[in-house]
Amino acid sequence: MGWFSSSKPQQPDAASRSDRQKCWDSRDAYFKCLDAAGILTPGEETGARCKAENEVYEQNCAKSWIDYFNKRRVLAEQQKSVLIQADNQRHSARK
């Protein structure tokens, strides 16, 4: 590529709306399976439990998205317990 080249640098295409929806749907199905199995952290399931859902999830989502969603799932659960504890403290302070 020279100084006066008219070609533009190649940029990866952003995920289309349908691609994002496939990712979200497969994530939701996988997380629903984990919820039914009582598993909080993705990847801790054993045997064939949620294997099919996980394969679809990994096929439809970028690795960076999977890492984000998996961490967000654990953090959201941790936040729930903190919020419940704060709400209980608020109620006891009112008494």
N, C-alpha and C positions, 0 to 999 in steps of 0.2 A: 504494500500500500504506500503510495507516494504522497508527496505534499499536496498535489492538486487532484487527488483521486476523488471521483464523484461517488464512489460507493460508500454506503453508511456502515458503521460497525454493526455486526450481528448482535442482536439482543434476544434473549430467550422470550418466547411468548408468555404472557401472563396466563395463568390458569383461566380457562373460560368459565362462565357461570355454571354450565352443566358439569364441568370437571370438579368444580368446588362443591357442587351439590352432591355428586357421587361420593366425594371424600367425606362430607358431613354425614351423609346417610350411612355409609359403611362404618364410620366412627361411632355413630349412635347405636347401630346394631351390635357392634363389638362391646361397647360400654354397657349396653342393656344385658348382654350375655354375662359380662363380668358381675353386674349387679345381682343377677339371678343366682350366680354361683357364690356370691358373698365375697368377691375379690375386689379389693380397692386398687391395688397397683397393677397396671397392665404389664403383662409379661410374667406374672407370678402364677398363672394358671398352670396346672399340670396335666399331662396326658393329652387327650383329644378335646378337653374342655375348651370351648370357644375357639378352637383351631381354625375352623372354616371362616368364622367371622373375622378373625385376626388376619388371615391371608387376604381376604377381600379388602380389608382396611389398609394393609400394607401395599396392596396393588393399586388402590385408588388414591392414596395420599402420598405427598412428598415426604421424605424422611424428616425434614425440618418441621413439617406440620405435625407429624406423628409425635416427635419429641415434645413439641409444644403442648399438644392436646393431652398427652400422657402426664406431663408434669402439672398441667392445669387441673386435671382430674383429682390428683392427690392434694394439691393445694386447696382446691375448693372444699374438699372433705374436711381438711384441717381447719379451714375458716369456719365451717359450720359449727364445730365444737367450740371454737373461741366465741362465736356470736351467741351461742346458747348460754355459755358461761357468763358473758357480759349481760345478757338479758336477765338471767337469774340474779345477778348482783344488783342490777337496777331495781328489780322487784323487791329484793330484800331491803334495799336502802329506803324504799318508799314506806315500809312498814314501821 
